[in-house]
Amino acid sequence: MQLFDLNNIITEQVTSDPLYHEFLRVPAMSLGLYILPAHSTDPQQPHNEDEVYYVVSGRGMIEVAGENQSVQSGTIVYVPAHAPHHFHSITEDLTIVVFFAPAETGD
């Protein structure tokens, strides 16, 4: 078993990538923490893996394959592999747990 504390992961992120910090990688999946400050631009591109976002805190919008939806604390979004997507209109800092299946390849 591996157990993670979100507060510790947020602290660890300060010393890694300012936007994305992977904290679990096994062949079947990877998990990371994605933080987008209010009014920032989401630079991500489509991924080769299916993806689930769990919004821990914040407010904004997500566009997936041309469809826009608002997101806030408690929102869960599934994005299929290769679908164009990005967060936008971020009004409050977004803290998001990201699940990739299988593990993200970075391609």
Short mmCIF file of the C-alpha atoms (twelve columns), coordinates in Angstrom:
data_MODEL
# 
_entry.id   MODEL 
# 
loop_
_atom_site.group_PDB 
_atom_site.id 
_atom_site.type_symbol 
_atom_site.label_atom_id 
_atom_site.label_alt_id 
_atom_site.label_comp_id 
_atom_site.label_asym_id 
_atom_site.label_seq_id 
_atom_site.Cartn_x 
_atom_site.Cartn_y 
_atom_site.Cartn_z 
_atom_site.pdbx_PDB_model_num 
ATOM 1   C CA . MET A 1   0.000   0.000  0.000   1 
ATOM 2   C CA . GLN A 2   1.014   3.580  -0.632  1 
ATOM 3   C CA . LEU A 3   -0.685  6.398  1.241   1 
ATOM 4   C CA . PHE A 4   -0.539  10.047 0.206   1 
ATOM 5   C CA . ASP A 5   -1.380  13.237 2.073   1 
ATOM 6   C CA . LEU A 6   -2.492  16.067 -0.197  1 
ATOM 7   C CA . ASN A 7   -0.940  18.722 2.055   1 
ATOM 8   C CA . ASN A 8   2.448   16.983 1.803   1 
ATOM 9   C CA . ILE A 9   2.112   16.687 -1.976  1 
ATOM 10  C CA . ILE A 10  1.373   20.412 -2.263  1 
ATOM 11  C CA . THR A 11  4.486   21.151 -0.164  1 
ATOM 12  C CA . GLU A 12  6.601   18.836 -2.374  1 
ATOM 13  C CA . GLN A 13  5.335   20.590 -5.495  1 
ATOM 14  C CA . VAL A 14  6.969   23.836 -4.391  1 
ATOM 15  C CA . THR A 15  10.379  22.221 -5.032  1 
ATOM 16  C CA . SER A 16  9.420   20.578 -8.344  1 
ATOM 17  C CA . ASP A 17  7.558   21.779 -11.441 1 
ATOM 18  C CA . PRO A 18  5.448   24.799 -10.532 1 
ATOM 19  C CA . LEU A 19  2.423   23.452 -12.453 1 
ATOM 20  C CA . TYR A 20  2.541   19.628 -12.388 1 
ATOM 21  C CA . HIS A 21  4.023   17.223 -9.844  1 
ATOM 22  C CA . GLU A 22  3.728   13.474 -10.397 1 
ATOM 23  C CA . PHE A 23  3.514   11.582 -7.115  1 
ATOM 24  C CA . LEU A 24  2.664   8.032  -8.225  1 
ATOM 25  C CA . ARG A 25  3.726   5.969  -11.229 1 
ATOM 26  C CA . VAL A 26  2.931   2.313  -11.823 1 
ATOM 27  C CA . PRO A 27  2.406   0.691  -15.239 1 
ATOM 28  C CA . ALA A 28  -1.389  0.893  -15.095 1 
ATOM 29  C CA . MET A 29  -1.648  4.531  -13.989 1 
ATOM 30  C CA . SER A 30  0.082   7.673  -12.831 1 
ATOM 31  C CA . LEU A 31  -1.156  10.440 -10.546 1 
ATOM 32  C CA . GLY A 32  -0.081  14.007 -10.248 1 
ATOM 33  C CA . LEU A 33  -1.017  17.341 -8.780  1 
ATOM 34  C CA . TYR A 34  -1.715  20.172 -11.223 1 
ATOM 35  C CA . ILE A 35  -1.927  23.739 -9.941  1 
ATOM 36  C CA . LEU A 36  -3.064  26.589 -12.183 1 
ATOM 37  C CA . PRO A 37  -3.055  30.091 -10.681 1 
ATOM 38  C CA . ALA A 38  -6.023  32.388 -11.244 1 
ATOM 39  C CA . HIS A 39  -5.945  34.105 -14.659 1 
ATOM 40  C CA . SER A 40  -3.146  31.805 -15.905 1 
ATOM 41  C CA . THR A 41  -2.967  29.932 -19.201 1 
ATOM 42  C CA . ASP A 42  -3.110  26.130 -19.256 1 
ATOM 43  C CA . PRO A 43  -0.273  25.032 -21.584 1 
ATOM 44  C CA . GLN A 44  -1.146  21.330 -21.890 1 
ATOM 45  C CA . GLN A 45  -1.642  19.429 -25.117 1 
ATOM 46  C CA . PRO A 46  -3.701  16.262 -25.757 1 
ATOM 47  C CA . HIS A 47  -2.315  13.148 -24.082 1 
ATOM 48  C CA . ASN A 48  -1.938  9.568  -25.296 1 
ATOM 49  C CA . GLU A 49  -3.660  8.279  -22.154 1 
ATOM 50  C CA . ASP A 50  -7.159  8.531  -20.714 1 
ATOM 51  C CA . GLU A 51  -7.271  11.106 -17.950 1 
ATOM 52  C CA . VAL A 52  -9.443  12.018 -14.983 1 
ATOM 53  C CA . TYR A 53  -9.283  15.375 -13.222 1 
ATOM 54  C CA . TYR A 54  -10.517 15.811 -9.654  1 
ATOM 55  C CA . VAL A 55  -10.768 19.497 -8.746  1 
ATOM 56  C CA . VAL A 56  -9.733  19.868 -5.108  1 
ATOM 57  C CA . SER A 57  -10.204 23.630 -4.984  1 
ATOM 58  C CA . GLY A 58  -10.643 26.689 -7.172  1 
ATOM 59  C CA . ARG A 59  -12.917 27.768 -10.001 1 
ATOM 60  C CA . GLY A 60  -12.632 27.990 -13.742 1 
ATOM 61  C CA . MET A 61  -13.701 26.375 -16.986 1 
ATOM 62  C CA . ILE A 62  -12.512 23.366 -18.947 1 
ATOM 63  C CA . GLU A 63  -12.858 22.877 -22.681 1 
ATOM 64  C CA . VAL A 64  -12.802 19.286 -23.959 1 
ATOM 65  C CA . ALA A 65  -13.160 18.686 -27.703 1 
ATOM 66  C CA . GLY A 66  -14.958 22.019 -28.131 1 
ATOM 67  C CA . GLU A 67  -17.349 21.603 -25.180 1 
ATOM 68  C CA . ASN A 68  -17.017 24.035 -22.249 1 
ATOM 69  C CA . GLN A 69  -18.037 23.308 -18.660 1 
ATOM 70  C CA . SER A 70  -17.431 25.112 -15.381 1 
ATOM 71  C CA . VAL A 71  -15.317 23.380 -12.728 1 
ATOM 72  C CA . GLN A 72  -15.027 23.936 -8.996  1 
ATOM 73  C CA . SER A 73  -14.167 22.035 -5.830  1 
ATOM 74  C CA . GLY A 74  -15.563 18.505 -6.143  1 
ATOM 75  C CA . THR A 75  -15.828 18.452 -9.962  1 
ATOM 76  C CA . ILE A 76  -14.572 15.277 -11.669 1 
ATOM 77  C CA . VAL A 77  -13.860 15.359 -15.415 1 
ATOM 78  C CA . TYR A 78  -13.012 12.415 -17.685 1 
ATOM 79  C CA . VAL A 79  -10.990 13.239 -20.806 1 
ATOM 80  C CA . PRO A 80  -10.411 10.454 -23.355 1 
ATOM 81  C CA . ALA A 81  -6.968  9.944  -24.850 1 
ATOM 82  C CA . HIS A 82  -6.065  12.338 -27.686 1 
ATOM 83  C CA . ALA A 83  -8.971  14.735 -26.980 1 
ATOM 84  C CA . PRO A 84  -7.967  18.398 -27.175 1 
ATOM 85  C CA . HIS A 85  -8.570  19.992 -23.772 1 
ATOM 86  C CA . HIS A 86  -7.460  22.814 -21.496 1 
ATOM 87  C CA . PHE A 87  -8.571  24.799 -18.467 1 
ATOM 88  C CA . HIS A 88  -9.403  28.462 -19.008 1 
ATOM 89  C CA . SER A 89  -11.193 31.441 -17.436 1 
ATOM 90  C CA . ILE A 90  -9.585  30.511 -14.105 1 
ATOM 91  C CA . THR A 91  -11.055 32.853 -11.491 1 
ATOM 92  C CA . GLU A 92  -9.652  31.099 -8.376  1 
ATOM 93  C CA . ASP A 93  -6.406  29.094 -8.202  1 
ATOM 94  C CA . LEU A 94  -7.156  25.541 -9.377  1 
ATOM 95  C CA . THR A 95  -5.681  22.610 -7.454  1 
ATOM 96  C CA . ILE A 96  -6.341  19.407 -9.381  1 
ATOM 97  C CA . VAL A 97  -5.448  15.761 -8.814  1 
ATOM 98  C CA . VAL A 98  -4.797  14.144 -12.212 1 
ATOM 99  C CA . PHE A 99  -5.138  10.405 -12.899 1 
ATOM 100 C CA . PHE A 100 -3.636  8.980  -16.125 1 
ATOM 101 C CA . ALA A 101 -4.371  5.429  -17.293 1 
ATOM 102 C CA . PRO A 102 -2.095  3.853  -18.309 1 
ATOM 103 C CA . ALA A 103 0.776   5.856  -16.807 1 
ATOM 104 C CA . GLU A 104 1.492   9.065  -18.703 1 
ATOM 105 C CA . THR A 105 4.239   8.672  -21.264 1 
ATOM 106 C CA . GLY A 106 4.887   12.368 -21.783 1 
ATOM 107 C CA . ASP A 107 4.658   11.982 -25.585 1 
# 
